[in-house]
Amino acid sequence: MLFQVEALRQVDAFLKARGIPYVVIGGIANAVRGEPRATHDADLKVLVQGMTIADRPKDWLDIEKILLRQGAKLDVGYVRSWLIQFADVLEMPTLVEHFNRLWEEASSGR
C-alpha cells in the first residue's frame, strides 16, 4: 500500500498544480470510508464535465460496506438526490433501486 500512497501523492500534486479536479476511488477510498480490502493499485477518476457512475458488482459491495460502517453519519437524502439525477441522465433507474435496497438492508441491520 505504501507504493500506492506515494503514487497518489505525486498524482495529487500534479493534478492540483494544474487545477484538475479528481476523486480517489476503489480500494484506497473504500479503506477510508468503508472497509479495507486488498488492492494492488491506486484508482482515481479525473472529473471531466461532471461525475461518472460505475455499476460494477465490486462497487456495489464497497457501497454496501460504506453504508454499514458510516450509515448514521451519511446524509442519505443528499446522496439519494444526486443519485436520482445521475440515474435519470444515464437512463439507469436501477442505480436508485439498488441503492435503496442496500440502504434498507443496512438500516435494518443496526
Backbone bond lengths (Angstrom), bond angles and torsions (degrees), N, CA, C in turn:
res aa  C-N    CA-C-N  psi(-1)  N-CA   C-N-CA  omega(-1)  CA-C   N-CA-C  phi
1 M - - - 1.451 - - 1.523 111.24 -
2 L 1.326 117.19 -24.17 1.453 120.53 -179.75 1.522 112.00 -59.98
3 F 1.340 116.68 -42.19 1.459 120.02 178.73 1.525 111.00 -60.19
4 Q 1.352 116.61 -43.64 1.454 120.26 -178.91 1.534 111.18 -63.00
5 V 1.324 116.16 -41.27 1.468 120.06 -179.52 1.519 110.48 -63.80
6 E 1.320 117.60 -44.61 1.461 120.79 178.99 1.527 110.67 -65.93
7 A 1.326 117.49 -41.70 1.466 120.80 177.31 1.520 110.18 -61.52
8 L 1.327 116.33 -41.28 1.459 120.89 178.91 1.522 111.50 -63.96
9 R 1.315 116.76 -39.08 1.476 120.10 177.87 1.527 110.43 -61.52
10 Q 1.322 116.70 -42.37 1.459 120.28 179.94 1.527 111.67 -66.89
11 V 1.328 115.87 -42.33 1.463 120.10 178.38 1.526 109.87 -65.75
12 D 1.330 116.55 -41.71 1.457 121.35 177.82 1.530 110.47 -56.67
13 A 1.314 116.97 -49.29 1.465 121.03 -179.75 1.534 111.13 -61.33
14 F 1.317 116.25 -43.10 1.462 121.38 179.98 1.527 111.08 -61.48
15 L 1.338 116.79 -50.25 1.460 120.38 -176.36 1.526 111.90 -70.02
16 K 1.328 117.44 -40.87 1.466 120.24 178.95 1.524 111.41 -63.61
17 A 1.331 116.96 -39.72 1.464 120.83 179.47 1.528 111.43 -61.50
18 R 1.320 116.99 -24.97 1.462 122.05 -178.50 1.522 112.83 -104.38
19 G 1.347 115.69 2.25 1.453 120.14 178.20 1.521 114.09 68.53
20 I 1.334 115.98 29.98 1.465 120.95 -178.54 1.527 108.78 -97.40
21 P 1.350 117.43 118.04 1.464 119.40 179.35 1.526 111.69 -74.32
22 Y 1.334 115.63 147.76 1.460 120.90 179.47 1.515 108.95 -155.62
23 V 1.326 115.57 165.26 1.461 121.19 173.41 1.518 108.35 -133.06
24 V 1.308 115.33 145.84 1.463 121.13 174.69 1.517 106.69 -86.90
25 I 1.330 116.24 134.50 1.458 121.72 -179.37 1.520 108.69 -130.37
26 G 1.289 116.89 -176.92 1.465 121.38 173.70 1.512 113.40 76.63
27 G 1.316 114.88 -153.43 1.456 122.02 -173.27 1.511 115.06 -60.34
28 I 1.326 117.55 -37.96 1.464 119.50 -178.90 1.520 110.32 -68.63
29 A 1.328 117.71 -45.50 1.464 120.52 177.76 1.526 110.50 -63.11
30 N 1.306 115.66 -40.50 1.458 119.43 -179.57 1.528 111.36 -65.71
31 A 1.314 117.69 -33.41 1.466 120.73 178.64 1.527 110.79 -63.67
32 V 1.328 116.69 -30.56 1.461 120.82 -179.66 1.524 111.09 -81.24
33 R 1.338 117.28 -43.34 1.464 121.17 -173.11 1.525 114.28 -103.48
34 G 1.287 117.14 -22.09 1.460 120.20 -176.11 1.508 111.49 -119.39
35 E 1.305 115.29 -113.23 1.459 121.59 -178.57 1.521 108.17 -131.73
36 P 1.319 118.59 131.16 1.462 120.01 -178.99 1.526 111.83 -56.33
37 R 1.328 114.72 141.58 1.461 120.36 174.01 1.519 107.46 -141.39
38 A 1.308 115.33 154.47 1.462 120.16 -177.43 1.524 110.22 -62.52
39 T 1.310 115.49 136.04 1.455 120.95 177.65 1.513 109.07 -149.54
40 H 1.303 115.55 148.85 1.465 120.20 -179.86 1.515 111.57 -120.93
41 D 1.333 116.01 13.77 1.448 119.56 -179.37 1.523 109.71 -145.30
42 A 1.297 115.64 175.18 1.459 122.17 175.96 1.522 106.47 -121.44
43 D 1.324 116.16 112.77 1.460 121.09 -177.50 1.518 110.17 -97.33
44 L 1.320 115.79 137.94 1.443 119.91 171.91 1.512 108.42 -150.49
45 K 1.305 114.70 158.23 1.457 120.88 176.04 1.518 107.09 -120.25
46 V 1.316 115.30 129.32 1.450 120.48 172.12 1.516 105.89 -82.77
47 L 1.318 116.84 130.69 1.460 120.78 -176.00 1.522 110.11 -87.41
48 V 1.289 114.89 111.41 1.451 121.15 177.38 1.524 107.07 -118.57
49 Q 1.314 115.96 113.72 1.463 122.04 -178.98 1.521 111.74 52.95
50 G 1.300 117.62 51.33 1.452 120.19 173.33 1.504 114.07 111.66
51 M 1.297 115.67 -153.13 1.448 122.05 -171.50 1.521 110.34 -121.50
52 T 1.298 116.26 151.91 1.452 121.72 177.05 1.525 108.87 -108.85
53 I 1.315 116.57 138.37 1.458 121.85 177.66 1.520 107.96 -111.79
54 A 1.295 116.23 123.89 1.464 120.42 176.41 1.523 107.97 -96.02
55 D 1.296 116.46 153.72 1.467 121.06 -179.18 1.524 108.65 -128.75
56 R 1.347 115.25 45.79 1.462 120.09 -178.07 1.522 109.64 -93.95
57 P 1.332 117.36 146.18 1.481 120.18 178.52 1.528 112.66 -53.67
58 K 1.329 117.27 -39.63 1.471 121.09 179.95 1.533 110.34 -62.01
59 D 1.339 116.94 -38.55 1.461 120.49 179.31 1.526 111.01 -66.66
60 W 1.338 117.34 -40.37 1.456 120.53 179.19 1.526 110.75 -66.76
61 L 1.320 117.09 -34.65 1.460 120.16 175.85 1.527 110.37 -64.50
62 D 1.334 116.30 -41.26 1.465 120.56 176.45 1.528 110.74 -62.10
63 I 1.333 116.67 -44.17 1.466 120.86 179.41 1.520 110.52 -61.32
64 E 1.318 116.08 -42.48 1.461 119.98 178.70 1.529 110.94 -58.75
65 K 1.326 116.85 -44.51 1.464 120.36 -179.91 1.523 111.80 -65.85
66 I 1.336 116.34 -36.91 1.462 119.72 176.98 1.526 110.28 -65.01
67 L 1.329 116.68 -43.45 1.463 120.19 178.56 1.526 111.36 -61.37
68 L 1.319 116.62 -40.92 1.458 120.16 179.92 1.529 111.42 -67.42
69 R 1.320 116.79 -40.03 1.463 120.87 -175.20 1.526 113.30 -84.68
70 Q 1.333 116.99 -36.67 1.467 121.06 -172.79 1.524 113.53 -113.90
71 G 1.332 117.39 1.98 1.460 122.10 -171.37 1.515 115.96 -43.59
72 A 1.312 117.51 -50.03 1.465 120.78 -177.28 1.524 112.09 -66.13
73 K 1.313 117.86 -22.59 1.462 121.58 -178.18 1.529 112.37 -90.34
74 L 1.330 117.12 -13.40 1.458 121.08 -175.07 1.525 111.84 -82.25
75 D 1.309 115.94 144.26 1.458 122.08 170.10 1.528 105.70 -90.19
76 V 1.321 115.47 84.78 1.461 121.70 -173.02 1.525 111.41 -63.05
77 G 1.320 117.41 -34.35 1.464 120.10 176.78 1.514 111.63 -60.55
78 Y 1.333 115.90 -42.02 1.462 121.40 178.33 1.527 110.65 -65.08
79 V 1.326 116.29 -47.56 1.468 120.89 178.98 1.523 109.86 -59.67
80 R 1.322 116.23 -46.99 1.465 120.85 -178.23 1.536 111.27 -63.54
81 S 1.344 117.88 -39.42 1.470 119.78 -178.96 1.525 111.30 -63.09
82 W 1.336 117.12 -40.44 1.465 119.59 176.83 1.518 111.31 -69.98
83 L 1.302 116.16 -39.91 1.459 119.99 -179.79 1.532 111.43 -63.57
84 I 1.313 116.82 -38.28 1.466 120.72 177.13 1.530 110.30 -61.72
85 Q 1.321 116.10 -42.26 1.468 119.64 178.89 1.528 111.61 -64.95
86 F 1.328 116.49 -44.79 1.466 119.97 178.31 1.518 111.19 -62.37
87 A 1.330 115.71 -44.32 1.465 120.23 -178.94 1.523 110.51 -61.48
88 D 1.328 116.33 -38.26 1.460 120.50 179.26 1.527 110.99 -66.10
89 V 1.322 116.42 -49.45 1.469 120.76 -179.37 1.525 111.30 -63.23
90 L 1.318 116.45 -40.24 1.467 121.11 -177.99 1.529 112.92 -84.08
91 E 1.348 115.09 -4.26 1.473 120.70 -176.57 1.527 111.07 53.99
92 M 1.343 113.91 48.69 1.457 121.81 -179.58 1.528 109.82 -131.49
93 P 1.341 117.75 70.41 1.471 119.53 -178.02 1.521 113.03 -60.68
94 T 1.307 117.64 -19.97 1.467 119.92 -179.92 1.526 112.09 -65.95
95 L 1.344 118.21 -20.63 1.462 120.16 176.40 1.525 110.25 -59.60
96 V 1.315 116.43 -47.27 1.464 120.90 -178.94 1.524 109.84 -67.80
97 E 1.312 116.72 -44.01 1.462 120.52 179.94 1.528 111.19 -59.84
98 H 1.323 116.02 -43.78 1.465 120.52 -179.41 1.527 110.26 -65.26
99 F 1.327 116.93 -44.64 1.465 120.59 178.52 1.525 110.61 -60.86
100 N 1.333 116.83 -46.73 1.465 120.54 -179.33 1.525 111.92 -60.08
101 R 1.315 116.52 -39.71 1.472 120.71 178.30 1.534 110.14 -64.05
102 L 1.327 116.64 -45.42 1.471 120.05 179.02 1.535 111.07 -64.55
103 W 1.326 116.48 -39.21 1.463 120.02 179.60 1.524 110.63 -64.23
104 E 1.321 116.99 -43.85 1.460 120.80 178.33 1.526 110.97 -60.44
105 E 1.323 116.64 -44.87 1.470 120.75 178.79 1.522 111.22 -62.87
106 A 1.344 116.13 -43.59 1.463 119.59 -178.89 1.526 110.55 -67.61
107 S 1.317 116.81 -39.19 1.480 121.08 -179.23 1.518 112.03 -67.21
108 S 1.313 116.21 -37.75 1.473 119.26 -178.52 1.522 111.58 -75.76
109 G 1.335 117.02 -17.55 1.459 121.12 -179.04 1.509 113.63 -84.69
110 R 1.311 117.80 -4.08 1.467 120.84 -177.97 1.480 112.62 -87.42
